[in-house]
Amino acid sequence: MFIADILHHTAHLTFGRNTAQFKQLVAMLALVSVILWSIVLLTTVARILLCHVWYRRQYASSRTNMPPI
């Protein structure tokens, strides 16, 4: 019984710690992934707004088909 307790305690120290570190690693990678995807989505929205709204409005206001006076 003593040997089984020693094995259980050793396995818990070894595998329990590694499992906890693995879970922390997965959680950290998930957080990094969410942050990077949010940056990608924000830059995509900014690109759409700048290219399709801002530049079109600037181009349309500066270019007219009226002859010069």
N, C-alpha and C positions, 0 to 999 in steps of 0.2 A: 504494500500500500504506500509505503514511503517513496519508492521509486516512481510509482504512478503520479504521486503529488509533485515530485521533482520534475518529471517530464511535462506534466500539465503546466506547472509554473514557468518552466523554460519556454515551452511552446507559446504560452500566452505573452510572455515578454518579447519573444522574437517576432511571432506572426502578428500579434496584436499591435505592436508598434509599427510594423511595416504596413499593415492594413490602414492604420490611422494616417500614416504619411502618404499612402497612395490616395486615400480619400481627400486629403488636403491638396494633393497635387491635382487631382481631377477637378476639385472645386476651384482652384486657382486658374487652371486652364480654361474652365468654363467661363470664369469671370473675364479673363483676357479675351476670349472669343466674343463675348457679348460686347465688350468695350470696342473691339476692332470692328465688329459688324455695325455698331451704332455710328462709328466714324464713317464707315463706307456709306451708310444710308444718308447721313447728314451731308456728305460731300456730293452725293448723287442728287439730292434735292436742291442743293445750292447750284449745282451745274445746270439742272433743268430750269431753275428760276432765272439764272443769269443768261443762259443761252436763248431761251424761248420767250422770256418776258422782257427783261431789261434791255438786251441788245436789239431786239425787234422794235421796242418802243423808241430807243435812241435813233435807230436807222430810219424809222418811219417819220420821226419829227424833223430830222435834218434833210431828208430827201423829199422834195415836192415836185410835182410835174408842172408847176407854174413857171412861165417864162420869167426871166429876170426883168426887173423894171429899169 
